């Protein structure tokens, strides 16, 4: 570097103007070439042309925390739609062979800002799906780690999304509500005040994303997921995990011990509805969105109700209840139902699975999986 020469670095405010498209071409070209600006800068000519804009390219997607409950399934859907090479899964864990061979996978630690930046720039990422997080019960057992991953990691991806003008999706949760929130139903906008580090970090994410959107134009999108029920991933420390484990226990031992009281009602959703909502929301034109954070809902049930529905298929199922004080306290602070009327109105959200359809699908899928693996079916 020559002595006395100052290297210009764009501030968040300037980057926000680029994301909003508020800087005119002549303003930009009045300065020197800036390699740190979004990659589209390199295509700009110093003269106005009448050429039509190039056809819109498929998004280039990076999914953090991709080996959790949601990442692999979402990647499969996006790869079918946008091409296998355009969707990159990432995590800090080693992927199993079937996932590694199904499409691009990279190591990515959300606490490593430089590595994330390299991945985004080198792979020309345009959409970022941020699934890295410690869930509710696990987070309460390790608050310091949850704070690092759920808050510091979030700041890293938000900063990089703003710097590179990405469309970023950060999921939120029923855990973003607290005891003073309206519970039946919980609307999109209300008092939240959660009492877990997981919930606090999710409210922080909602507010930071909305702040960066309104101040700098960041295309931030967030859905509050209910409890998500799926076959292909094992429970990962969430308060609603019983609603996954009960199906496996019903077909393996015929007995499930539930850590919540039988009348604990919580909002739930089949994973295919969750994935579809995420894709439809990411595809929705910005002009349709009146909010940046939406509730999405499908059904609400209690452990007792899901057990009764399972018994229509497996009458021998036995369920005992041994409430865990930590998880029960968390569940008692969460909404009973979500009001998702804004999502239905703004971008056409509608679930496909109710409780009956969910139980039938889960039992059939787990039975087939156990049979394929040579495991007995109760």
N, C-alpha and C positions, 0 to 999 in steps of 0.2 A: 504494500500500500504506500502511495506517495505521501510524504509528510505534509500535513495541512489539508489533505483531501478528506472530506467527511463523507462517509457512506450513508446514504439515506435509507432508512427503514420505515415502512408504512406503519402508522399507528392503527389501533383498532377502529378509530373513527374513519380514517381514510379507507381501510379495507371494507368497512361497512358501506361506504359510498359506492365502492365498486360492486358489492353484492346487490345494492339497490339499483345500480345502473344510473346513479345521479351525476357522475362525472362525465362530461361530454368528451368526445374524441379529441377536440382541439385542446382542451385543458390537459389531457393526459400527454399528448404529443408535444406540448410546450416544454416538457422536461426531458431528461435523458432517459435512455432505455433502462428499465428496472426489472432485473431478472427475478426479483422476489415477488412480483405481482402474479395474479392468476395466469395459468398457462395460455388462456385465450389472448392475452396481450400480444404474444409473439405473432399472431395471425393478422394483426391490424396493420393496415397500410396508412401512409400519411395522406392519402387522397381518398375522398369520398368516391365510392363506386356504386353503380346501379345494379351490380350483380345480385341475383336472388340469394338469400341465405342458404347455406348448405343444409341437407336433410338432417333432421335431429338424430343424433347417435343414441344408442342404447346407454342407459346409465352404467357406470362402473362402480360396483358396490363392494365395500369392505364391511364385514360383520365382526365386531369384537365379541369376546366371550362366546365364540361360536360353537363350543362343544357342550354348552349347557342344554337346558330343556328345549329351547326354541331355535337356536341357530341353525342346526343341520336341516331341519324341516323347511325353514324359511329359505335357506340357500337352494334347496332342491326346487322349490317353486320359482324362485327368481331366475335360476339357471335355465329352466324350461322356457321361461318367458324372454329372457334377455341374452341367453348364451352362456355356456358353462364357464368360459374364460373370463366373463365379465363380472363374476361373483366370487369374491375371495373370502374364505372362512379364516378366522384367526383365533388363537388361544395361547395359553402358556403351557397347556398339557399336550402330550403326544396323542395324535388322533389314531383311532383304530384303522386297520388297513382298508376297510370298505369306505371309510370317509376320506382317507388320504387319496385313494384312487378315483374318487368320484368327481374331483374338481380341485381348483387351486386352494392350497392351505399354506399359511405362513405362521411363524411364531410372532406373537405381538403381546407385549406387556403394556397395558394402558397407563402404567406409571412411567414408562419410558417415552418421553415426549419426542426425542430425536428419532427414535426408531419409528414411531407412528408417523412422524412427518415424512420420513424417507419412503415408507410404504404408500402413503397417500400421493406423494409426488411421482415416484417411480412407476406406480400402477395407474396413474391418471384417474384417481378415484373421484367420483362425483356425488355418490350417495354413501353415507356412513350410518350403519345400524349399530347402536351401542348397547350390547347386551351384557357387558361385564358388570357384575355386581355380586355382593354377598347378600343372601336372602335374609328374611326376618329373624328366624330363630338362630341361625348361624351367626348373624351379625351381632345379636345380643350377647353371644358367647365370646365375641372378639371385637369389641367396639373400635379399638385402635385400627385394626386391619380393615374393618368395614368403612371407617372414615377415610382411610387412604384410597381404597378401591372405589368406593361409591361417590366420593366427593373430589379428591385430587384427580382420579382418573377421568371423572366427568369434566373437570375444568380443562384437562388436556385435550379431550376430543372437541369440546366446544370452541376452544381457541383455534384449533386446527381447522375446524369447519368454517369458522369466520375468516381465517386467513386464506383459505382455498375456495371460498364460496361454495361449500358443499350443502346439499340437502341432508340434514341430520335427523335421525329418529332415535329418541331416547324413551324407552318404556317407563311408565309409572305403574301404580299398583293400588289395590284397595288399602294397602298399608300406609298410603299417604294421608289417610284420615285418622282422626283420634276420637277420644271419648266425648268431646264436645261437638263433634260433627253431626249433622243430620244423618240418621242411619237408615231410614226406610221411607223414601229412597234418599241416597246421597246425590245431590246435584253436581254439575261440573264446577260451579263457583259457590263456595261456602267456607265457613271456618274449618280448618283442617287440624293443625296442632297435634301431630302424631306423637307417640311416646316410645318409639323404637328408633334406633339409629338408622335402620333401613328406611322407615317412613320419613324421618327427618331429611335424609339424603335425597329421597325422591321429591319431596316438596321443594327442596333447594334446587334440584335439577329442573323442575317445572318452572320455577320463578326465574332462574338464571337464563334458561332458554327463551322464555318470553321477553325478558329484559333485552337480550341481545337481538331478538327479532325486532322489537319496537324501536330500539335505539340505532341499530346498525343494519337491519334488514336480513339478518340470518334466517334462512329457511329452516326453522326449528319445528319439529313435529313430535307430539307425545300422545300416547294412549294410556289410560289407566286400565291395566289388565285386571280382570278378576282372577280367582284361582284357575290355573290352566291345567287341564287333565289330558294326559297323553300316555301312549303305550311304550314308546321307544326310549324313554329316558327314565332313570331311577329317581325317586324323590331326592331333592337336593337341599333340604333344610328349611323348607317353607312351612308356614302354619297350615296351609290347605293341602299339604302332601298326603294326608290320610285318604283323600278322595282319589288318589292314584293307587296307593298301597292296598286299599280294600279290594280292588279288582284282582290284583295279583294273589292276595291271600285267599280270596274266594275260590280261585281255580287251583291253588297249590295245596293248602292245608284245610280249607273250609272254615278257618277261624281268623278273625281280625280283632286285634285289640286297638281301640281307638283312643287317642290322647286328648280328644275333645268331648264335651258332654253331648249326649244324644240329640239335644234340641238346639245346638249351635248352628244357626243359619248364616251362610255366607254365599256371596255371588261366585258362580263358577262358569267355565266355558270349555268346550271341546277345543283341542289344539288346532284343528283344521279351521275352525271359525276364527281363532286368534290369528293364525297366519293370513287368512283371507282379509281380515280387517286391516292388518298391517300393510299388506300390499295395496289394497284399495285406497287406504289413507295416504300412502306415499305417492300414489299415482294421481291423487286428486289435484286439480288445478288450485293454485293459491287463492284465486278469486272466490272459490267456493267456501273457504275456511273462515268462519267467524271467530274461531278460537284456535289456540295453538295446543291446548291440552284438552282431550275429550275423554269422558267415560265411555266404555263399551260394555254391553251386557248381553247375556244369553239366558241364564237361569239362576235361581237361588235355591239351595236345598240344605237340609241338615244331615248329619251322619245317619240318623234313624231313617230318613226318607230314602236316601240312596241305598241303604241296606235292604229296605223293603222292595225297592225296584229290582235289585239284584236277585232277591229271593224268588221273584217271578220266573227266573231262569234257573236258579240254583237254590232250591228250597232248604237245603241242609246248612246254608251259611249261618254261622254263629258269630255274633259280635258282642264283645265285652267292652266296658268303658272304664278307662283309668286316666282321668284328666291330668294332663301335665300343666302345672301351675303357670309356667312361662307362656306356653302356647295358648292356653285357655285365656289368660289375661290379654294377650295380643288379639285373639279372635274377638273377645268381648268389646274391644275398642274399635272394631272395623264395621263398615256398613253391612246391613242385611241385604240391601239391594242397591243397584246403581240406577240412576236416571240417565239414560243415554239418548234422550230425545234430540239433543243437538247434533249428535253424530248421524242419527237417522235422517234428520232434516237436511243437514249441510252436504253430506257426501254419500247418502244412501245406504248407511250401514243397516244390515239385517242379519241376524244369526240363522243358521240352518239346523242346529242341534238343540233339542230340548232334553230333559232328563231321560225320557224313554229312549230316544235315539242314541244318546250318549252311552247309556248302560249297554244297549244291544251291541253297539260298535266296539266298545271297550272289551266286553267279554269275548266277542268273536275274534278280535284281533289278538288278544292275549292267548286265547286257546290255540289259534293257528301258530303263533310264535312258539309256544311251549311244545307243540307237536313237532314243529320243524327242528327244534333243538333237542328232541328226544326226551323231553321232560314229562313226567306224569301230569294228568289233568284230573283234578278232584271232581 
